[in-house]
Amino acid sequence: MAIFAPTQRPTIREVAEEAGVSTSTVSLYFQAPDRVAVDTGERIAEAATKLGYTPRRRNGDQPQLFGLLMEELSAPAYPQAVYGGVVRGLELAAKQANYNMLYASVEEDCLPQVIQDGQVRGVVLLGGCLANDKLAATLLRRKFPFVLLDNYIVGLAADSVLADNEWGGYQAFTHLAELGHTQIAIIEGPQKYHTLVDRLFGALRAAQELGIPIPPEYRQPSISSGFPNKGYREMKELLQLKHRPTAVFVVSDRAAFGALEAVKEAGLSVPEDISIVGFDDEVWAEHAKPPLTTVRYPRQEMGALAMARLLQRIEEPSLPPVRTHLYTELIVRSSSAPFRQS
């Protein structure tokens, strides 16, 4: 009786080579054939038939896993509107590809257990901090698939998806200038977050192009570390200046809410005495008193794009890394108004 060795199952890469397309195109064809050109789809179908290939992830197959990694201190932000929308986009895109998500927190100088145990095929690193940056460098050395989301690392050739924060800061400052304000202050964020620094750079670029000087005392560094009410202490410092600003750009909505409270506590009004613009368009921004003018970015789309890039990275490890920026949108509400001479 002859004994035959089992034949090796054809791979998606072999189908791609036979059809003359990328593996991501083959994957897309089997998930959503209507999104692939007809002639390309025909070539893929012919190649799959010739090689005897069938996709691994069919209805009823065991879903595969990817990891969502976040700074441990940022975990409370998970259900909030900013990261909530991002995670929703991740989950929807993952579900379409038959992936499930495992959440894990990032700790300093520690490789997450989901990676050590080989539980996930790739990970999305959400947010920017020193621990995330170190982990990203480690994953790159290990050639483990990952995508940075709402973060990038200067000098690290890694995939990243984030809002165009510099453009958003530019929009915010320009809006206040167009309202006639020339005494515009900026409440900055922690330097460890690249996205917040980019928002500051955008505002500074606008100020330079518009010829509006920003005195050193008008640039309030983050002094709220360890305090729950971000932006409150910084605004208190600005209000004590001899020549207080008539408008303030705050690099995050959370800090802008604290700034609003400080203005009210001082017996002043927004926007009659001072205009305020934030950034993020958190769910509370629309319901603040007054409703907050802010900068919005497409959070759910960011999550979906990050998941799509992770799937590509898993299938084609040799792809060149890309940084994807999504445009921001200025949302004008009642916290900003034309300059009035007091």
C-alpha positions as CSV (number, residue, x, y, z in Angstrom):
1,M,0.0,0.0,0.0
2,A,1.5,3.3,-1.0
3,I,1.7,6.1,1.5
4,F,1.5,9.6,0.2
5,A,2.9,12.6,2.0
6,P,0.3,15.4,2.6
7,T,0.5,18.1,0.0
8,Q,1.3,21.7,1.2
9,R,-1.7,24.0,1.1
10,P,-1.3,26.8,-1.4
11,T,-0.7,30.2,0.1
12,I,-2.2,33.6,-0.6
13,R,1.2,34.8,-1.7
14,E,1.4,32.1,-4.4
15,V,-2.0,33.2,-5.7
16,A,-0.9,36.8,-5.8
17,E,2.3,35.9,-7.7
18,E,0.2,33.8,-10.2
19,A,-2.3,36.6,-10.7
20,G,0.4,39.3,-10.8
21,V,-1.1,41.3,-7.9
22,S,-0.3,42.1,-4.3
23,T,-1.4,39.8,-1.5
24,S,-3.6,42.6,0.0
25,T,-5.5,42.7,-3.3
26,V,-6.1,38.9,-3.2
27,S,-7.3,39.3,0.5
28,L,-9.6,42.1,-0.5
29,Y,-11.0,40.1,-3.4
30,F,-12.0,37.2,-1.1
31,Q,-13.5,39.6,1.5
32,A,-15.2,42.1,-0.8
33,P,-15.0,41.1,-4.5
34,D,-17.0,44.1,-5.6
35,R,-14.2,46.4,-4.4
36,V,-11.7,44.8,-6.9
37,A,-11.6,45.6,-10.6
38,V,-13.4,43.0,-12.7
39,D,-10.4,42.0,-14.8
40,T,-8.2,41.8,-11.7
41,G,-10.8,39.7,-9.9
42,E,-11.0,37.3,-12.8
43,R,-7.2,36.8,-12.8
44,I,-7.3,36.1,-9.0
45,A,-10.1,33.6,-9.4
46,E,-8.3,31.8,-12.2
47,A,-5.1,31.7,-10.2
48,A,-6.9,30.4,-7.1
49,T,-8.6,27.7,-9.2
50,K,-5.4,26.6,-10.8
51,L,-3.5,26.3,-7.5
52,G,-6.5,24.9,-5.6
53,Y,-6.5,27.7,-3.1
54,T,-9.4,28.5,-0.8
55,P,-9.3,31.4,1.6
56,R,-8.6,30.5,5.2
57,R,-11.2,32.8,6.8
58,R,-14.6,31.6,5.8
59,N,-17.9,31.9,7.7
60,G,-17.6,29.6,10.7
61,D,-13.8,29.7,10.9
62,Q,-12.2,30.6,14.2
63,P,-11.5,34.4,14.2
64,Q,-7.9,35.5,14.4
65,L,-6.7,37.9,17.0
66,F,-4.9,41.3,17.0
67,G,-3.9,43.3,20.0
68,L,-4.9,46.8,21.0
69,L,-2.1,48.2,23.2
70,M,-2.4,51.4,25.2
71,E,-0.5,53.2,27.9
72,E,-1.7,52.0,31.3
73,L,-2.4,55.5,32.5
74,S,-4.6,56.2,29.4
75,A,-6.9,53.3,30.1
76,P,-9.6,55.6,31.7
77,A,-9.8,57.4,28.4
78,Y,-10.8,54.3,26.5
79,P,-14.6,54.8,26.7
80,Q,-14.4,58.5,26.1
81,A,-15.5,60.0,22.8
82,V,-12.0,60.6,21.5
83,Y,-10.6,57.1,21.7
84,G,-14.0,55.5,21.8
85,G,-14.6,56.5,18.1
86,V,-11.1,55.3,17.2
87,V,-11.6,51.9,18.8
88,R,-15.0,51.6,17.2
89,G,-13.4,52.0,13.7
90,L,-10.8,49.4,14.6
91,E,-13.4,46.9,15.7
92,L,-15.6,47.3,12.7
93,A,-12.7,46.9,10.3
94,A,-11.4,43.9,12.2
95,K,-14.8,42.2,12.2
96,Q,-15.0,42.4,8.4
97,A,-11.7,40.6,8.2
98,N,-12.8,38.0,10.8
99,Y,-10.4,39.3,13.5
100,N,-11.2,39.8,17.2
101,M,-9.4,42.3,19.5
102,L,-7.4,41.6,22.7
103,Y,-6.8,44.7,24.9
104,A,-3.6,45.0,26.9
105,S,-1.9,47.8,28.7
106,V,1.7,48.8,28.0
107,E,4.1,48.9,30.9
108,E,7.6,50.3,31.0
109,D,10.3,48.0,29.6
110,C,7.9,45.0,29.5
111,L,6.8,43.0,26.4
112,P,3.0,42.5,26.7
113,Q,2.0,38.9,27.4
114,V,-0.2,38.7,24.4
115,I,2.9,39.1,22.2
116,Q,5.1,36.9,24.3
117,D,2.5,34.1,24.2
118,G,2.0,34.5,20.4
119,Q,-1.8,35.1,21.0
120,V,-2.0,37.9,18.3
121,R,-0.8,38.2,14.7
122,G,-0.2,41.9,15.1
123,V,-0.9,44.9,17.3
124,V,-2.1,48.5,17.1
125,L,-0.3,50.8,19.5
126,L,-2.8,53.6,20.5
127,G,-1.5,56.9,21.7
128,G,1.9,58.3,22.3
129,C,4.1,58.0,25.4
130,L,7.6,56.9,26.3
131,A,6.5,53.3,27.0
132,N,4.7,53.1,23.7
133,D,7.7,54.5,21.8
134,K,10.1,52.0,23.4
135,L,7.8,49.1,22.7
136,A,7.4,50.2,19.0
137,A,11.2,50.2,18.6
138,T,11.3,46.7,20.1
139,L,8.6,45.4,17.8
140,L,10.4,46.8,14.8
141,R,13.6,45.0,15.7
142,R,11.7,41.8,16.2
143,K,9.9,42.4,12.8
144,F,6.5,41.9,14.6
145,P,3.6,43.5,12.7
146,F,2.3,46.7,14.3
147,V,0.8,50.1,13.5
148,L,1.0,53.3,15.5
149,L,-2.4,55.0,16.0
150,D,-2.7,58.7,17.0
151,N,1.1,58.7,17.3
152,Y,4.3,58.7,15.3
153,I,8.0,58.5,16.3
154,V,10.6,60.7,14.7
155,G,13.3,58.5,13.1
156,L,11.4,55.2,13.4
157,A,10.3,53.7,10.1
158,A,7.0,52.4,11.2
159,D,3.4,52.6,9.9
160,S,1.3,55.3,11.6
161,V,-2.1,56.7,11.3
162,L,-3.1,60.0,12.9
163,A,-4.8,63.4,12.4
164,D,-3.0,66.2,10.7
165,N,-2.5,67.9,14.1
166,E,-0.2,70.7,12.8
167,W,-2.9,71.7,10.3
168,G,-5.5,71.7,13.0
169,G,-3.4,74.0,15.2
170,Y,-2.9,76.3,12.3
171,Q,-6.7,76.4,11.7
172,A,-7.4,77.2,15.3
173,F,-5.0,80.1,15.6
174,T,-6.0,81.5,12.2
175,H,-9.6,81.4,13.2
176,L,-8.9,83.6,16.2
177,A,-6.8,86.0,14.1
178,E,-9.6,86.3,11.6
179,L,-11.9,87.3,14.4
180,G,-9.6,90.3,14.9
181,H,-7.6,89.0,17.9
182,T,-3.9,90.0,18.1
183,Q,-3.2,89.1,21.7
184,I,-3.5,85.3,21.4
185,A,-2.1,83.0,24.0
186,I,-1.5,79.2,23.8
187,I,-1.9,76.6,26.5
188,E,0.5,73.9,25.6
189,G,0.4,70.2,26.5
190,P,3.0,67.7,27.8
191,Q,6.0,67.5,25.5
192,K,5.9,63.7,25.6
193,Y,2.9,63.7,23.3
194,H,4.0,64.3,19.8
195,T,0.4,65.0,18.6
196,L,0.0,67.9,21.1
197,V,3.4,69.3,20.2
198,D,2.4,69.3,16.5
199,R,-0.8,71.3,17.4
200,L,1.5,73.8,19.0
201,F,3.8,74.0,16.0
202,G,0.7,74.5,13.8
203,A,-0.4,77.5,15.8
204,L,3.1,79.0,15.9
205,R,3.4,78.6,12.2
206,A,0.1,80.5,11.7
207,A,1.3,83.2,14.1
208,Q,4.5,83.7,12.1
209,E,2.8,83.8,8.7
210,L,0.2,86.2,10.0
211,G,2.8,88.5,11.7
212,I,1.2,88.1,15.2
213,P,3.9,88.1,17.9
214,I,3.4,85.7,20.8
215,P,5.2,87.0,24.0
216,P,6.9,84.3,26.1
217,E,4.4,84.7,28.9
218,Y,1.6,84.0,26.4
219,R,2.9,80.4,25.9
220,Q,1.8,78.6,29.0
221,P,3.5,75.2,29.4
222,S,1.7,72.3,30.9
223,I,1.7,72.7,34.7
224,S,-1.3,70.5,35.5
225,S,0.5,67.2,35.8
226,G,-1.0,65.3,38.7
227,F,-4.1,67.5,38.8
228,P,-7.4,66.3,37.5
229,N,-8.5,69.7,36.0
230,K,-6.2,70.2,33.1
231,G,-5.8,73.7,31.7
232,Y,-7.2,75.4,34.9
233,R,-3.9,76.3,36.4
234,E,-2.5,77.5,33.1
235,M,-5.4,79.8,32.5
236,K,-5.1,81.2,36.0
237,E,-1.5,82.2,35.2
238,L,-2.6,83.9,31.9
239,L,-5.4,85.8,33.7
240,Q,-2.9,87.3,36.2
241,L,-0.8,88.9,33.5
242,K,-0.9,92.7,33.3
243,H,-1.9,92.6,29.7
244,R,-4.0,89.4,29.6
245,P,-4.7,87.8,26.2
246,T,-8.1,88.4,24.5
247,A,-8.1,84.9,23.0
248,V,-6.5,81.5,23.9
249,F,-5.8,78.4,21.8
250,V,-5.7,75.3,24.0
251,V,-4.2,72.1,22.5
252,S,-6.9,69.8,23.9
253,D,-10.5,70.0,24.8
254,R,-9.9,68.5,28.3
255,A,-7.5,71.4,29.0
256,A,-10.0,73.9,27.4
257,F,-12.7,72.8,29.9
258,G,-10.4,73.7,32.8
259,A,-9.6,77.0,31.1
260,L,-13.3,77.8,30.9
261,E,-13.7,77.1,34.6
262,A,-10.8,79.4,35.5
263,V,-12.3,82.3,33.4
264,K,-15.7,81.9,35.1
265,E,-14.1,81.8,38.5
266,A,-12.3,85.1,37.8
267,G,-15.6,86.8,37.1
268,L,-15.0,87.0,33.4
269,S,-17.1,85.7,30.5
270,V,-16.4,83.6,27.4
271,P,-16.3,84.9,24.7
272,E,-17.2,88.5,25.8
273,D,-13.9,88.9,27.7
274,I,-11.8,86.1,26.2
275,S,-12.3,83.7,23.4
276,I,-11.2,80.1,23.7
277,V,-10.6,77.4,21.1
278,G,-9.9,73.7,21.9
279,F,-8.9,70.6,20.0
280,D,-10.5,67.1,19.7
281,D,-14.2,67.9,19.6
282,E,-14.9,65.6,22.6
283,V,-18.6,64.8,23.2
284,W,-18.8,67.4,26.0
285,A,-17.5,70.2,23.8
286,E,-20.9,70.8,22.3
287,H,-22.5,70.9,25.7
288,A,-20.0,73.1,27.5
289,K,-21.1,76.6,28.7
290,P,-20.6,78.2,26.3
291,P,-20.3,75.4,23.6
292,L,-16.7,75.1,22.7
293,T,-15.1,76.0,19.4
294,T,-12.8,73.2,18.6
295,V,-11.0,71.1,16.0
296,R,-12.4,67.8,14.9
297,Y,-10.8,64.9,13.2
298,P,-12.3,61.6,11.8
299,R,-11.7,59.2,14.6
300,Q,-13.6,56.2,13.3
301,E,-11.9,56.5,9.9
302,M,-8.5,56.6,11.7
303,G,-9.3,53.3,13.4
304,A,-10.4,51.7,10.2
305,L,-7.3,52.8,8.3
306,A,-5.1,51.6,11.1
307,M,-6.7,48.1,11.0
308,A,-6.5,48.0,7.2
309,R,-2.8,48.8,7.3
310,L,-2.1,46.2,10.0
311,L,-3.7,43.5,7.9
312,Q,-1.5,44.6,5.0
313,R,1.5,44.5,7.2
314,I,0.6,41.0,8.4
315,E,0.2,39.7,4.9
316,E,3.2,41.6,3.3
317,P,5.9,42.2,5.9
318,S,8.2,43.7,3.3
319,L,5.9,46.7,2.5
320,P,7.6,50.1,2.9
321,P,6.2,51.9,6.0
322,V,3.8,54.8,5.5
323,R,2.5,57.7,7.7
324,T,-1.1,58.5,7.0
325,H,-2.5,61.9,8.0
326,L,-6.3,62.6,8.1
327,Y,-7.4,66.2,7.6
328,T,-9.0,68.1,10.5
329,E,-12.1,70.4,10.5
330,L,-12.6,73.6,12.5
331,I,-16.0,73.5,14.4
332,V,-17.1,77.0,15.3
333,R,-19.3,77.4,18.3
334,S,-20.0,80.1,20.9
335,S,-16.7,80.2,22.8
336,S,-15.0,82.3,20.1
337,A,-16.2,85.7,19.0
338,P,-14.9,88.9,17.2
339,F,-12.5,91.0,19.3
340,R,-14.1,93.8,21.2
341,Q,-12.1,96.7,22.7
342,S,-12.7,96.6,26.5
